[in-house]
Amino acid sequence: MKNMTYEVAMAQLKELASQLESGELTLDESLEVYAKAVELIKLCNKKLQDTQKQMTVLIEDFEGAMKEVPFNEEDYRG
């Protein structure tokens, strides 16, 4: 599962959500699907966090020169 892309994990997560919403699973099946969904959510969150750490922003300093700084989510929340 570690080598799975974010997009594949999200597609699987959507499928698992559909299965849970269908109401056709037994309790045991529902628990198994739920556990797999939790693992996929953790994987997606980790991939997003890792990507965020790699992001940078170009800003212009006081002298007009452009410089690259690490992305800080707090700076861009509305």
All heavy atoms as a GROMACS GRO file, in nm:
protein
  622
    1MET      N    1   0.083  -0.119   0.000
    1MET     CA    2   0.000   0.000   0.000
    1MET      C    3   0.088   0.126   0.000
    1MET      O    4   0.044   0.229  -0.049
    1MET     CB    5  -0.094   0.000   0.120
    1MET     CG    6  -0.196   0.110   0.117
    1MET     SD    7  -0.308   0.127   0.258
    1MET     CE    8  -0.401  -0.021   0.254
    2LYS      N    9   0.210   0.118   0.051
    2LYS     CA   10   0.296   0.237   0.061
    2LYS      C   11   0.332   0.294  -0.075
    2LYS      O   12   0.353   0.414  -0.088
    2LYS     CB   13   0.424   0.204   0.137
    2LYS     CG   14   0.403   0.186   0.285
    2LYS     CD   15   0.534   0.165   0.356
    2LYS     CE   16   0.510   0.150   0.504
    2LYS     NZ   17   0.634   0.135   0.578
    3ASN      N   18   0.340   0.211  -0.178
    3ASN     CA   19   0.376   0.257  -0.311
    3ASN      C   20   0.256   0.308  -0.389
    3ASN      O   21   0.270   0.350  -0.504
    3ASN     CB   22   0.445   0.146  -0.389
    3ASN     CG   23   0.578   0.108  -0.326
    3ASN    OD1   24   0.644   0.190  -0.266
    3ASN    ND2   25   0.616  -0.017  -0.339
    4MET      N   26   0.139   0.305  -0.331
    4MET     CA   27   0.017   0.348  -0.398
    4MET      C   28   0.018   0.500  -0.414
    4MET      O   29   0.060   0.572  -0.325
    4MET     CB   30  -0.104   0.306  -0.312
    4MET     CG   31  -0.237   0.333  -0.374
    4MET     SD   32  -0.374   0.281  -0.265
    4MET     CE   33  -0.344   0.107  -0.249
    5THR      N   34  -0.027   0.546  -0.530
    5THR     CA   35  -0.035   0.689  -0.552
    5THR      C   36  -0.155   0.746  -0.477
    5THR      O   37  -0.248   0.675  -0.441
    5THR     CB   38  -0.051   0.724  -0.701
    5THR    OG1   39  -0.178   0.676  -0.747
    5THR    CG2   40   0.062   0.665  -0.784
    6TYR      N   41  -0.150   0.876  -0.457
    6TYR     CA   42  -0.260   0.946  -0.390
    6TYR      C   43  -0.390   0.925  -0.467
    6TYR      O   44  -0.495   0.898  -0.408
    6TYR     CB   45  -0.226   1.095  -0.379
    6TYR     CG   46  -0.336   1.178  -0.319
    6TYR    CD1   47  -0.351   1.185  -0.181
    6TYR    CD2   48  -0.427   1.247  -0.399
    6TYR    CE1   49  -0.452   1.261  -0.124
    6TYR    CE2   50  -0.529   1.322  -0.343
    6TYR     CZ   51  -0.540   1.328  -0.206
    6TYR     OH   52  -0.642   1.403  -0.151
    7GLU      N   53  -0.383   0.936  -0.598
    7GLU     CA   54  -0.502   0.924  -0.681
    7GLU      C   55  -0.565   0.785  -0.673
    7GLU      O   56  -0.687   0.771  -0.664
    7GLU     CB   57  -0.469   0.959  -0.827
    7GLU     CG   58  -0.433   1.104  -0.849
    7GLU     CD   59  -0.291   1.142  -0.807
    7GLU    OE1   60  -0.208   1.052  -0.780
    7GLU    OE2   61  -0.264   1.262  -0.801
    8VAL      N   62  -0.481   0.683  -0.672
    8VAL     CA   63  -0.532   0.545  -0.661
    8VAL      C   64  -0.593   0.524  -0.523
    8VAL      O   65  -0.700   0.464  -0.509
    8VAL     CB   66  -0.419   0.442  -0.689
    8VAL    CG1   67  -0.463   0.302  -0.653
    8VAL    CG2   68  -0.377   0.449  -0.835
    9ALA      N   69  -0.528   0.575  -0.421
    9ALA     CA   70  -0.579   0.561  -0.284
    9ALA      C   71  -0.715   0.631  -0.271
    9ALA      O   72  -0.808   0.576  -0.210
    9ALA     CB   73  -0.480   0.619  -0.183
   10MET      N   74  -0.728   0.749  -0.329
   10MET     CA   75  -0.856   0.820  -0.322
   10MET      C   76  -0.966   0.745  -0.397
   10MET      O   77  -1.080   0.739  -0.351
   10MET     CB   78  -0.841   0.962  -0.379
   10MET     CG   79  -0.770   1.057  -0.285
   10MET     SD   80  -0.854   1.079  -0.126
   10MET     CE   81  -1.005   1.159  -0.176
   11ALA      N   82  -0.932   0.688  -0.512
   11ALA     CA   83  -1.031   0.610  -0.588
   11ALA      C   84  -1.078   0.490  -0.507
   11ALA      O   85  -1.197   0.459  -0.502
   11ALA     CB   86  -0.972   0.567  -0.722
   12GLN      N   87  -0.984   0.422  -0.442
   12GLN     CA   88  -1.020   0.308  -0.358
   12GLN      C   89  -1.104   0.353  -0.239
   12GLN      O   90  -1.198   0.285  -0.200
   12GLN     CB   91  -0.896   0.233  -0.312
   12GLN     CG   92  -0.832   0.150  -0.420
   12GLN     CD   93  -0.721   0.062  -0.367
   12GLN    OE1   94  -0.703   0.045  -0.246
   12GLN    NE2   95  -0.644   0.004  -0.458
   13LEU      N   96  -1.069   0.466  -0.183
   13LEU     CA   97  -1.143   0.519  -0.069
   13LEU      C   98  -1.288   0.550  -0.108
   13LEU      O   99  -1.381   0.518  -0.034
   13LEU     CB  100  -1.074   0.644  -0.017
   13LEU     CG  101  -1.114   0.697   0.118
   13LEU    CD1  102  -1.110   0.590   0.225
   13LEU    CD2  103  -1.026   0.813   0.157
   14LYS      N  104  -1.307   0.607  -0.225
   14LYS     CA  105  -1.443   0.635  -0.275
   14LYS      C  106  -1.522   0.505  -0.294
   14LYS      O  107  -1.640   0.499  -0.261
   14LYS     CB  108  -1.437   0.713  -0.405
   14LYS     CG  109  -1.394   0.856  -0.386
   14LYS     CD  110  -1.383   0.929  -0.518
   14LYS     CE  111  -1.328   1.069  -0.497
   14LYS     NZ  112  -1.316   1.144  -0.622
   15GLU      N  113  -1.456   0.403  -0.345
   15GLU     CA  114  -1.522   0.274  -0.364
   15GLU      C  115  -1.561   0.213  -0.230
   15GLU      O  116  -1.671   0.161  -0.213
   15GLU     CB  117  -1.431   0.179  -0.442
   15GLU     CG  118  -1.485   0.039  -0.457
   15GLU     CD  119  -1.619   0.032  -0.529
   15GLU    OE1  120  -1.644   0.114  -0.619
   15GLU    OE2  121  -1.701  -0.057  -0.493
   16LEU      N  122  -1.472   0.221  -0.133
   16LEU     CA  123  -1.502   0.167   0.000
   16LEU      C  124  -1.618   0.244   0.065
   16LEU      O  125  -1.705   0.183   0.129
   16LEU     CB  126  -1.378   0.173   0.090
   16LEU     CG  127  -1.262   0.083   0.049
   16LEU    CD1  128  -1.142   0.106   0.140
   16LEU    CD2  129  -1.301  -0.063   0.047
   17ALA      N  130  -1.621   0.373   0.046
   17ALA     CA  131  -1.730   0.454   0.100
   17ALA      C  132  -1.863   0.411   0.038
   17ALA      O  133  -1.965   0.400   0.107
   17ALA     CB  134  -1.705   0.602   0.077
   18SER      N  135  -1.862   0.386  -0.092
   18SER     CA  136  -1.983   0.339  -0.160
   18SER      C  137  -2.030   0.205  -0.104
   18SER      O  138  -2.150   0.183  -0.085
   18SER     CB  139  -1.959   0.326  -0.310
   18SER     OG  140  -1.936   0.451  -0.368
   19GLN      N  141  -1.934   0.117  -0.079
   19GLN     CA  142  -1.969  -0.013  -0.022
   19GLN      C  143  -2.033   0.003   0.115
   19GLN      O  144  -2.132  -0.062   0.145
   19GLN     CB  145  -1.845  -0.102  -0.012
   19GLN     CG  146  -1.791  -0.150  -0.144
   19GLN     CD  147  -1.664  -0.231  -0.127
   19GLN    OE1  148  -1.634  -0.282  -0.018
   19GLN    NE2  149  -1.587  -0.243  -0.233
   20LEU      N  150  -1.974   0.089   0.197
   20LEU     CA  151  -2.028   0.110   0.331
   20LEU      C  152  -2.167   0.174   0.326
   20LEU      O  153  -2.256   0.138   0.403
   20LEU     CB  154  -1.934   0.197   0.414
   20LEU     CG  155  -1.805   0.129   0.460
   20LEU    CD1  156  -1.709   0.232   0.519
   20LEU    CD2  157  -1.835   0.021   0.562
   21GLU      N  158  -2.186   0.267   0.233
   21GLU     CA  159  -2.314   0.337   0.222
   21GLU      C  160  -2.424   0.249   0.163
   21GLU      O  161  -2.542   0.276   0.184
   21GLU     CB  162  -2.298   0.462   0.136
   21GLU     CG  163  -2.216   0.569   0.204
   21GLU     CD  164  -2.183   0.685   0.111
   21GLU    OE1  165  -2.207   0.676  -0.011
   21GLU    OE2  166  -2.133   0.786   0.163
   22SER      N  167  -2.386   0.143   0.093
   22SER     CA  168  -2.485   0.058   0.027
   22SER      C  169  -2.573  -0.016   0.127
   22SER      O  170  -2.686  -0.051   0.095
   22SER     CB  171  -2.416  -0.044  -0.064
   22SER     OG  172  -2.353  -0.146   0.013
   23GLY      N  173  -2.519  -0.044   0.245
   23GLY     CA  174  -2.595  -0.118   0.344
   23GLY      C  175  -2.603  -0.267   0.316
   23GLY      O  176  -2.677  -0.339   0.382
   24GLU      N  177  -2.528  -0.314   0.219
   24GLU     CA  178  -2.533  -0.455   0.180
   24GLU      C  179  -2.427  -0.541   0.247
   24GLU      O  180  -2.428  -0.663   0.232
   24GLU     CB  181  -2.520  -0.466   0.027
   24GLU     CG  182  -2.634  -0.400  -0.046
   24GLU     CD  183  -2.617  -0.402  -0.197
   24GLU    OE1  184  -2.520  -0.464  -0.246
   24GLU    OE2  185  -2.701  -0.342  -0.266
   25LEU      N  186  -2.337  -0.481   0.321
   25LEU     CA  187  -2.230  -0.556   0.387
   25LEU      C  188  -2.276  -0.607   0.523
   25LEU      O  189  -2.356  -0.543   0.591
   25LEU     CB  190  -2.107  -0.468   0.406
   25LEU     CG  191  -2.042  -0.410   0.280
   25LEU    CD1  192  -1.928  -0.316   0.319
   25LEU    CD2  193  -1.991  -0.519   0.189
   26THR      N  194  -2.220  -0.720   0.561
   26THR     CA  195  -2.243  -0.768   0.697
   26THR      C  196  -2.164  -0.679   0.792
   26THR      O  197  -2.080  -0.598   0.750
   26THR     CB  198  -2.196  -0.914   0.713
   26THR    OG1  199  -2.053  -0.916   0.698
   26THR    CG2  200  -2.261  -1.006   0.612
   27LEU      N  201  -2.189  -0.696   0.920
   27LEU     CA  202  -2.117  -0.618   1.019
   27LEU      C  203  -1.967  -0.643   1.010
   27LEU      O  204  -1.886  -0.550   1.011
   27LEU     CB  205  -2.168  -0.649   1.160
   27LEU     CG  206  -2.099  -0.574   1.274
   27LEU    CD1  207  -2.115  -0.424   1.256
   27LEU    CD2  208  -2.153  -0.618   1.407
   28ASP      N  209  -1.930  -0.770   0.999
   28ASP     CA  210  -1.787  -0.804   0.989
   28ASP      C  211  -1.725  -0.746   0.863
   28ASP      O  212  -1.613  -0.693   0.866
   28ASP     CB  213  -1.767  -0.955   0.993
   28ASP     CG  214  -1.792  -1.015   1.130
   28ASP    OD1  215  -1.784  -0.940   1.230
   28ASP    OD2  216  -1.820  -1.136   1.138
   29GLU      N  217  -1.796  -0.754   0.752
   29GLU     CA  218  -1.746  -0.697   0.626
   29GLU      C  219  -1.732  -0.546   0.638
   29GLU      O  220  -1.634  -0.488   0.592
   29GLU     CB  221  -1.840  -0.731   0.510
   29GLU     CG  222  -1.840  -0.878   0.472
   29GLU     CD  223  -1.950  -0.914   0.374
   29GLU    OE1  224  -2.055  -0.844   0.372
   29GLU    OE2  225  -1.932  -1.012   0.300
   30SER      N  226  -1.829  -0.485   0.702
   30SER     CA  227  -1.825  -0.340   0.722
   30SER      C  228  -1.704  -0.299   0.804
   30SER      O  229  -1.637  -0.199   0.773
   30SER     CB  230  -1.952  -0.290   0.790
   30SER     OG  231  -2.064  -0.307   0.708
   31LEU      N  232  -1.674  -0.375   0.908
   31LEU     CA  233  -1.557  -0.345   0.991
   31LEU      C  234  -1.427  -0.359   0.913
   31LEU      O  235  -1.336  -0.277   0.928
   31LEU     CB  236  -1.555  -0.433   1.115
   31LEU     CG  237  -1.662  -0.402   1.219
   31LEU    CD1  238  -1.662  -0.508   1.329
   31LEU    CD2  239  -1.640  -0.264   1.278
   32GLU      N  240  -1.418  -0.460   0.828
   32GLU     CA  241  -1.299  -0.480   0.745
   32GLU      C  242  -1.283  -0.365   0.646
   32GLU      O  243  -1.172  -0.312   0.629
   32GLU     CB  244  -1.307  -0.613   0.670
   32GLU     CG  245  -1.286  -0.735   0.757
   32GLU     CD  246  -1.297  -0.864   0.678
   32GLU    OE1  247  -1.262  -0.865   0.557
   32GLU    OE2  248  -1.341  -0.964   0.736
   33VAL      N  249  -1.392  -0.327   0.581
   33VAL     CA  250  -1.388  -0.218   0.484
   33VAL      C  251  -1.353  -0.088   0.555
   33VAL      O  252  -1.272  -0.009   0.506
   33VAL     CB  253  -1.524  -0.207   0.409
   33VAL    CG1  254  -1.533  -0.079   0.329
   33VAL    CG2  255  -1.543  -0.329   0.319
   34TYR      N  256  -1.410  -0.066   0.672
   34TYR     CA  257  -1.381   0.054   0.750
   34TYR      C  258  -1.233   0.061   0.787
   34TYR      O  259  -1.170   0.166   0.774
   34TYR     CB  260  -1.469   0.058   0.875
   34TYR     CG  261  -1.445   0.179   0.961
   34TYR    CD1  262  -1.501   0.301   0.928
   34TYR    CD2  263  -1.364   0.171   1.074
   34TYR    CE1  264  -1.478   0.414   1.006
   34TYR    CE2  265  -1.340   0.283   1.152
   34TYR     CZ  266  -1.398   0.404   1.118
   34TYR     OH  267  -1.374   0.515   1.195
   35ALA      N  268  -1.178  -0.050   0.831
   35ALA     CA  269  -1.036  -0.054   0.870
   35ALA      C  270  -0.946  -0.023   0.750
   35ALA      O  271  -0.849   0.052   0.762
   35ALA     CB  272  -1.001  -0.191   0.928
   36LYS      N  273  -0.981  -0.077   0.634
   36LYS     CA  274  -0.903  -0.048   0.514
   36LYS      C  275  -0.916   0.100   0.477
   36LYS      O  276  -0.818   0.163   0.437
   36LYS     CB  277  -0.948  -0.136   0.398
   36LYS     CG  278  -0.862  -0.119   0.276
   36LYS     CD  279  -0.889  -0.220   0.169
   36LYS     CE  280  -0.793  -0.198   0.054
   36LYS     NZ  281  -0.812  -0.292  -0.054
   37ALA      N  282  -1.035   0.155   0.492
   37ALA     CA  283  -1.057   0.297   0.462
   37ALA      C  284  -0.972   0.385   0.554
   37ALA      O  285  -0.913   0.484   0.508
   37ALA     CB  286  -1.205   0.331   0.474
   38VAL      N  287  -0.964   0.350   0.680
   38VAL     CA  288  -0.883   0.428   0.775
   38VAL      C  289  -0.737   0.427   0.731
   38VAL      O  290  -0.669   0.530   0.734
   38VAL     CB  291  -0.900   0.374   0.919
   38VAL    CG1  292  -0.796   0.432   1.013
   38VAL    CG2  293  -1.040   0.402   0.969
   39GLU      N  294  -0.687   0.312   0.689
   39GLU     CA  295  -0.548   0.303   0.643
   39GLU      C  296  -0.526   0.388   0.518
   39GLU      O  297  -0.423   0.453   0.504
   39GLU     CB  298  -0.509   0.156   0.616
   39GLU     CG  299  -0.500   0.072   0.741
   39GLU     CD  300  -0.402   0.130   0.843
   39GLU    OE1  301  -0.288   0.165   0.805
   39GLU    OE2  302  -0.439   0.141   0.961
   40LEU      N  303  -0.622   0.388   0.428
   40LEU     CA  304  -0.611   0.470   0.307
   40LEU      C  305  -0.613   0.619   0.341
   40LEU      O  306  -0.540   0.698   0.281
   40LEU     CB  307  -0.723   0.437   0.208
   40LEU     CG  308  -0.709   0.303   0.136
   40LEU    CD1  309  -0.838   0.269   0.061
   40LEU    CD2  310  -0.591   0.306   0.040
   41ILE      N  311  -0.694   0.657   0.437
   41ILE     CA  312  -0.699   0.797   0.480
   41ILE      C  313  -0.564   0.838   0.539
   41ILE      O  314  -0.512   0.946   0.510
   41ILE     CB  315  -0.813   0.820   0.582
   41ILE    CG1  316  -0.948   0.808   0.512
   41ILE    CG2  317  -0.798   0.954   0.652
   41ILE    CD1  318  -1.066   0.801   0.606
   42LYS      N  319  -0.506   0.751   0.620
   42LYS     CA  320  -0.374   0.780   0.678
   42LYS      C  321  -0.270   0.796   0.568
   42LYS      O  322  -0.186   0.888   0.572
   42LYS     CB  323  -0.331   0.669   0.773
   42LYS     CG  324  -0.407   0.666   0.904
   42LYS     CD  325  -0.360   0.550   0.990
   42LYS     CE  326  -0.439   0.537   1.117
   42LYS     NZ  327  -0.395   0.421   1.197
   43LEU      N  328  -0.275   0.708   0.467
   43LEU     CA  329  -0.182   0.715   0.355
   43LEU      C  330  -0.198   0.846   0.279
   43LEU      O  331  -0.100   0.914   0.248
   43LEU     CB  332  -0.204   0.596   0.262
   43LEU     CG  333  -0.121   0.597   0.134
   43LEU    CD1  334   0.024   0.562   0.166
   43LEU    CD2  335  -0.177   0.500   0.033
   44CYS      N  336  -0.322   0.883   0.250
   44CYS     CA  337  -0.349   1.008   0.178
   44CYS      C  338  -0.300   1.129   0.258
   44CYS      O  339  -0.238   1.220   0.201
   44CYS     CB  340  -0.498   1.022   0.147
   44CYS     SG  341  -0.556   0.908   0.019
   45ASN      N  342  -0.327   1.132   0.386
   45ASN     CA  343  -0.282   1.242   0.470
   45ASN      C  344  -0.130   1.254   0.472
   45ASN      O  345  -0.074   1.363   0.464
   45ASN     CB  346  -0.336   1.229   0.612
   45ASN     CG  347  -0.481   1.268   0.623
   45ASN    OD1  348  -0.532   1.346   0.542
   45ASN    ND2  349  -0.550   1.214   0.721
   46LYS      N  350  -0.062   1.140   0.480
   46LYS     CA  351   0.085   1.141   0.481
   46LYS      C  352   0.138   1.193   0.348
   46LYS      O  353   0.230   1.274   0.346
   46LYS     CB  354   0.140   1.002   0.509
   46LYS     CG  355   0.292   1.001   0.509
   46LYS     CD  356   0.351   0.879   0.568
   46LYS     CE  357   0.501   0.873   0.567
   46LYS     NZ  358   0.578   0.988   0.532
   47LYS      N  359   0.079   1.148   0.238
   47LYS     CA  360   0.124   1.195   0.108
   47LYS      C  361   0.103   1.345   0.093
   47LYS      O  362   0.188   1.416   0.039
   47LYS     CB  363   0.055   1.118  -0.004
   47LYS     CG  364   0.104   0.975  -0.017
   47LYS     CD  365   0.052   0.908  -0.140
   47LYS     CE  366   0.110   0.768  -0.155
   47LYS     NZ  367   0.252   0.768  -0.193
   48LEU      N  368  -0.009   1.396   0.142
   48LEU     CA  369  -0.035   1.540   0.136
   48LEU      C  370   0.064   1.617   0.222
   48LEU      O  371   0.115   1.722   0.181
   48LEU     CB  372  -0.178   1.570   0.180
   48LEU     CG  373  -0.287   1.531   0.082
   48LEU    CD1  374  -0.425   1.550   0.146
   48LEU    CD2  375  -0.278   1.609  -0.047
   49GLN      N  376   0.093   1.567   0.342
   49GLN     CA  377   0.189   1.633   0.430
   49GLN      C  378   0.329   1.632   0.369
   49GLN      O  379   0.400   1.732   0.375
   49GLN     CB  380   0.190   1.566   0.567
   49GLN     CG  381   0.065   1.593   0.647
   49GLN     CD  382   0.057   1.509   0.774
   49GLN    OE1  383   0.138   1.419   0.796
   49GLN    NE2  384  -0.042   1.537   0.857
   50ASP      N  385   0.367   1.518   0.310
   50ASP     CA  386   0.499   1.509   0.246
   50ASP      C  387   0.510   1.606   0.129
   50ASP      O  388   0.613   1.670   0.109
   50ASP     CB  389   0.527   1.367   0.200
   50ASP     CG  390   0.547   1.270   0.314
   50ASP    OD1  391   0.564   1.314   0.429
   50ASP    OD2  392   0.546   1.147   0.287
   51THR      N  393   0.403   1.618   0.053
   51THR     CA  394   0.403   1.709  -0.061
   51THR      C  395   0.411   1.854  -0.014
   51THR      O  396   0.484   1.935  -0.070
   51THR     CB  397   0.276   1.688  -0.146
   51THR    OG1  398   0.275   1.553  -0.194
   51THR    CG2  399   0.271   1.782  -0.263
   52GLN      N  400   0.338   1.886   0.092
   52GLN     CA  401   0.340   2.022   0.145
   52GLN      C  402   0.481   2.061   0.190
   52GLN      O  403   0.524   2.174   0.172
   52GLN     CB  404   0.242   2.036   0.259
   52GLN     CG  405   0.230   2.177   0.311
   52GLN     CD  406   0.127   2.189   0.421
   52GLN    OE1  407   0.071   2.092   0.467
   52GLN    NE2  408   0.102   2.310   0.464
   53LYS      N  409   0.554   1.966   0.247
   53LYS     CA  410   0.690   1.993   0.293
   53LYS      C  411   0.782   2.028   0.175
   53LYS      O  412   0.882   2.097   0.193
   53LYS     CB  413   0.746   1.874   0.368
   53LYS     CG  414   0.682   1.854   0.504
   53LYS     CD  415   0.735   1.728   0.570
   53LYS     CE  416   0.660   1.699   0.699
   53LYS     NZ  417   0.699   1.571   0.758
   54GLN      N  418   0.748   1.978   0.057
   54GLN     CA  419   0.831   2.001  -0.061
   54GLN      C  420   0.795   2.132  -0.132
   54GLN      O  421   0.871   2.179  -0.216
   54GLN     CB  422   0.816   1.887  -0.160
   54GLN     CG  423   0.866   1.755  -0.108
   54GLN     CD  424   0.838   1.642  -0.206
   54GLN    OE1  425   0.803   1.665  -0.320
   54GLN    NE2  426   0.851   1.520  -0.159
   55MET      N  427   0.681   2.187  -0.101
   55MET     CA  428   0.635   2.307  -0.170
   55MET      C  429   0.712   2.430  -0.125
   55MET      O  430   0.749   2.444  -0.009
   55MET     CB  431   0.485   2.329  -0.143
   55MET     CG  432   0.398   2.225  -0.208
   55MET     SD  433   0.224   2.244  -0.167
   55MET     CE  434   0.187   2.406  -0.224
   56THR      N  435   0.735   2.519  -0.219
   56THR     CA  436   0.797   2.647  -0.188
   56THR      C  437   0.717   2.757  -0.255
   56THR      O  438   0.636   2.734  -0.344
   56THR     CB  439   0.943   2.652  -0.238
   56THR    OG1  440   0.945   2.630  -0.378
   56THR    CG2  441   1.031   2.551  -0.167
   57VAL      N  442   0.742   2.879  -0.213
   57VAL     CA  443   0.672   2.995  -0.266
   57VAL      C  444   0.778   3.096  -0.308
   57VAL      O  445   0.879   3.116  -0.239
   57VAL     CB  446   0.581   3.058  -0.157
   57VAL    CG1  447   0.512   3.183  -0.208
   57VAL    CG2  448   0.480   2.956  -0.108
   58LEU      N  449   0.756   3.160  -0.422
   58LEU     CA  450   0.844   3.267  -0.464
   58LEU      C  451   0.789   3.399  -0.411
   58LEU      O  452   0.671   3.429  -0.428
   58LEU     CB  453   0.852   3.274  -0.617
   58LEU     CG  454   0.930   3.165  -0.686
   58LEU    CD1  455   0.919   3.181  -0.838
   58LEU    CD2  456   1.076   3.167  -0.645
   59ILE      N  457   0.874   3.474  -0.344
   59ILE     CA  458   0.832   3.605  -0.294
   59ILE      C  459   0.933   3.709  -0.338
   59ILE      O  460   1.050   3.678  -0.366
   59ILE     CB  461   0.816   3.607  -0.140
   59ILE    CG1  462   0.948   3.578  -0.070
   59ILE    CG2  463   0.709   3.511  -0.093
   59ILE    CD1  464   0.945   3.608   0.079
   60GLU      N  465   0.888   3.831  -0.344
   60GLU     CA  466   0.975   3.940  -0.382
   60GLU      C  467   1.022   4.011  -0.256
   60GLU      O  468   0.941   4.050  -0.173
   60GLU     CB  469   0.898   4.037  -0.473
   60GLU     CG  470   0.982   4.145  -0.534
   60GLU     CD  471   0.905   4.229  -0.635
   60GLU    OE1  472   0.786   4.199  -0.662
   60GLU    OE2  473   0.964   4.324  -0.685
   61ASP      N  474   1.153   4.028  -0.242
   61ASP     CA  475   1.204   4.096  -0.124
   61ASP      C  476   1.198   4.247  -0.144
   61ASP      O  477   1.152   4.298  -0.246
   61ASP     CB  478   1.344   4.047  -0.086
   61ASP     CG  479   1.450   4.081  -0.188
   61ASP    OD1  480   1.426   4.168  -0.274
   61ASP    OD2  481   1.559   4.020  -0.183
   62PHE      N  482   1.245   4.324  -0.045
   62PHE     CA  483   1.237   4.469  -0.048
   62PHE      C  484   1.315   4.531  -0.165
   62PHE      O  485   1.285   4.640  -0.209
   62PHE     CB  486   1.287   4.529   0.084
   62PHE     CG  487   1.197   4.496   0.199
   62PHE    CD1  488   1.240   4.411   0.300
   62PHE    CD2  489   1.069   4.548   0.207
   62PHE    CE1  490   1.157   4.380   0.407
   62PHE    CE2  491   0.985   4.518   0.314
   62PHE     CZ  492   1.029   4.433   0.414
   63GLU      N  493   1.414   4.460  -0.213
   63GLU     CA  494   1.496   4.512  -0.322
   63GLU      C  495   1.444   4.470  -0.459
   63GLU      O  496   1.505   4.499  -0.561
   63GLU     CB  497   1.641   4.466  -0.303
   63GLU     CG  498   1.702   4.520  -0.175
   63GLU     CD  499   1.836   4.458  -0.143
   63GLU    OE1  500   1.880   4.367  -0.217
   63GLU    OE2  501   1.896   4.499  -0.044
   64GLY      N  502   1.333   4.397  -0.462
   64GLY     CA  503   1.274   4.353  -0.588
   64GLY      C  504   1.325   4.220  -0.638
   64GLY      O  505   1.284   4.174  -0.744
   65ALA      N  506   1.414   4.157  -0.564
   65ALA     CA  507   1.466   4.027  -0.604
   65ALA      C  508   1.370   3.917  -0.560
   65ALA      O  509   1.306   3.926  -0.455
   65ALA     CB  510   1.603   4.004  -0.542
   66MET      N  511   1.358   3.815  -0.642
   66MET     CA  512   1.272   3.702  -0.610
   66MET      C  513   1.353   3.600  -0.531
   66MET      O  514   1.470   3.575  -0.561
   66MET     CB  515   1.219   3.636  -0.738
   66MET     CG  516   1.132   3.729  -0.821
   66MET     SD  517   0.986   3.789  -0.737
   66MET     CE  518   0.882   3.648  -0.743
   67LYS      N  519   1.291   3.545  -0.428
   67LYS     CA  520   1.357   3.439  -0.352
   67LYS      C  521   1.255   3.331  -0.319
   67LYS      O  522   1.135   3.355  -0.313
   67LYS     CB  523   1.426   3.492  -0.228
   67LYS     CG  524   1.334   3.544  -0.120
   67LYS     CD  525   1.416   3.591   0.000
   67LYS     CE  526   1.325   3.628   0.115
   67LYS     NZ  527   1.400   3.668   0.233
   68GLU      N  528   1.306   3.213  -0.300
   68GLU     CA  529   1.223   3.096  -0.272
   68GLU      C  530   1.223   3.070  -0.123
   68GLU      O  531   1.329   3.065  -0.060
   68GLU     CB  532   1.280   2.976  -0.348
   68GLU     CG  533   1.189   2.859  -0.357
   68GLU     CD  534   1.245   2.751  -0.449
   68GLU    OE1  535   1.351   2.770  -0.510
   68GLU    OE2  536   1.181   2.647  -0.456
   69VAL      N  537   1.104   3.054  -0.065
   69VAL     CA  538   1.091   3.026   0.078
   69VAL      C  539   0.999   2.906   0.095
   69VAL      O  540   0.913   2.880   0.011
   69VAL     CB  541   1.037   3.147   0.158
   69VAL    CG1  542   1.133   3.264   0.149
   69VAL    CG2  543   0.900   3.188   0.109
   70PRO      N  544   1.013   2.833   0.203
   70PRO     CA  545   0.923   2.719   0.227
   70PRO      C  546   0.779   2.764   0.239
   70PRO      O  547   0.750   2.872   0.292
   70PRO     CB  548   0.972   2.661   0.360
   70PRO     CG  549   1.111   2.710   0.376
   70PRO     CD  550   1.115   2.844   0.307
   71PHE      N  551   0.689   2.682   0.189
   71PHE     CA  552   0.546   2.708   0.198
   71PHE      C  553   0.503   2.692   0.343
   71PHE      O  554   0.538   2.595   0.409
   71PHE     CB  555   0.468   2.611   0.110
   71PHE     CG  556   0.319   2.623   0.124
   71PHE    CD1  557   0.252   2.724   0.058
   71PHE    CD2  558   0.248   2.534   0.201
   71PHE    CE1  559   0.114   2.736   0.069
   71PHE    CE2  560   0.110   2.544   0.213
   71PHE     CZ  561   0.043   2.645   0.147
   72ASN      N  562   0.427   2.788   0.394
   72ASN     CA  563   0.371   2.780   0.529
   72ASN      C  564   0.221   2.799   0.517
   72ASN      O  565   0.173   2.908   0.487
   72ASN     CB  566   0.432   2.886   0.619
   72ASN     CG  567   0.381   2.878   0.762
   72ASN    OD1  568   0.297   2.794   0.794
   72ASN    ND2  569   0.433   2.962   0.848
   73GLU      N  570   0.146   2.693   0.541
   73GLU     CA  571   0.001   2.696   0.526
   73GLU      C  572  -0.063   2.807   0.608
   73GLU      O  573  -0.159   2.871   0.565
   73GLU     CB  574  -0.059   2.561   0.565
   73GLU     CG  575  -0.208   2.552   0.546
   73GLU     CD  576  -0.265   2.418   0.585
   73GLU    OE1  577  -0.190   2.327   0.625
   73GLU    OE2  578  -0.388   2.404   0.576
   74GLU      N  579  -0.011   2.834   0.725
   74GLU     CA  580  -0.066   2.937   0.813
   74GLU      C  581  -0.066   3.075   0.746
   74GLU      O  582  -0.153   3.157   0.772
   74GLU     CB  583   0.012   2.944   0.945
   74GLU     CG  584   0.005   2.816   1.027
   74GLU     CD  585  -0.134   2.782   1.075
   74GLU    OE1  586  -0.210   2.874   1.110
   74GLU    OE2  587  -0.169   2.663   1.074
   75ASP      N  588   0.030   3.099   0.658
   75ASP     CA  589   0.040   3.228   0.590
   75ASP      C  590  -0.071   3.248   0.486
   75ASP      O  591  -0.096   3.359   0.442
   75ASP     CB  592   0.175   3.243   0.520
   75ASP     CG  593   0.290   3.249   0.619
   75ASP    OD1  594   0.267   3.279   0.738
   75ASP    OD2  595   0.404   3.222   0.578
   76TYR      N  596  -0.136   3.139   0.445
   76TYR     CA  597  -0.231   3.146   0.333
   76TYR      C  598  -0.372   3.109   0.372
   76TYR      O  599  -0.457   3.092   0.287
   76TYR     CB  600  -0.181   3.058   0.218
   76TYR     CG  601  -0.048   3.108   0.165
   76TYR    CD1  602   0.072   3.055   0.210
   76TYR    CD2  603  -0.045   3.211   0.073
   76TYR    CE1  604   0.191   3.103   0.164
   76TYR    CE2  605   0.075   3.260   0.027
   76TYR     CZ  606   0.194   3.205   0.072
   76TYR     OH  607   0.312   3.252   0.026
   77ARG      N  608  -0.400   3.092   0.498
   77ARG     CA  609  -0.537   3.062   0.541
   77ARG      C  610  -0.616   3.190   0.544
   77ARG      O  611  -0.568   3.293   0.586
   77ARG     CB  612  -0.538   2.998   0.679
   77ARG     CG  613  -0.490   2.855   0.675
   77ARG     CD  614  -0.522   2.785   0.802
   77ARG     NE  615  -0.480   2.647   0.790
   77ARG     CZ  616  -0.469   2.566   0.890
   77ARG    NH1  617  -0.495   2.607   1.012
   77ARG    NH2  618  -0.432   2.442   0.873
   78GLY      N  619  -0.741   3.179   0.501
   78GLY     CA  620  -0.826   3.298   0.496
   78GLY      C  621  -0.914   3.315   0.613
   78GLY      O  622  -0.927   3.250   0.707
   0.00000   0.00000   0.00000
